[in-house]
């Protein structure tokens, strides 16, 4: 077992490591200092707001599909 072969030349360097899931979110321009005492809670709050909006949009989409004549019967084909 000799030394490991050198990495092939010409390849781009490996990408930087991604932030660990659950860590504090990156700072947003213009909002530094706000909620600096609870970044996790603030981030989770924003996430829950987004999930609520997505849920509302899905509910609206379901209502539109029910009213529409392009309902499940057409989609099954």
N, C-alpha and C positions, 0 to 999 in steps of 0.2 A: 504494500500500500504506500505509494508515493504521495506527494502533496496533491491536493485537489486541483483540477485543471482551472486555469484562469477563466473568468467570464468572457464570452465572445465579444469581440469589439463591434462597435457600431450600434449597439442596442441602447435605447434611452435608459436613463437611471430609473430605478424602481420608484413608483409614485409614493408620496409621503403617506405615512400612516393616517388612517381616518380617525377622527375623534371617537373616543369611547362612547358607546350609546349610554344615554342617561346622564352624561356630563352637562355642564352648563352650556347654553347656546352661545354662539359667537355674538359679540356685541354688534348692535345695529347702529349705523351712523345716526347721530342726532339724538340717540336715546341713552347714551352712556350716563350712568349715575341714577337713572330711574330704576327703582326696585332692586338696587344693588345689594340689598340685604337678603333678598329671597329670589335669586335668579331662577332657581329650579321651579318654585311655586308659580312665578310669573310665566315661565315658559310652559308649564303644564296647563296653566289657565288659558293661554293663547291656543294651545293644542286642543283643549276641550271646546273652545269656541269654534275652532275650525271644524271639529268633528260634528258639533251641533249644526253648523251651516250645511255640511255635507249631508247629514241626516235629513234636514229640511228639504234640500234639493232632491234627494231620492224620493221623499214622500210626494213632492210636487210632480216628479217624473211619473210616479205610479198613477197619480190622479190623471195626468194627461194621457197616459196609455189607456186607462179605463175609459176615458171619454172618447178616445180616438178609435177609428174603425180599423187601425193597424194593430189589433190586439193579438193575444197569444195564438189565436188560430192561424193568423198569417205567418207568425214567427216559427211555428212548428214545422213548416214545410221544408 
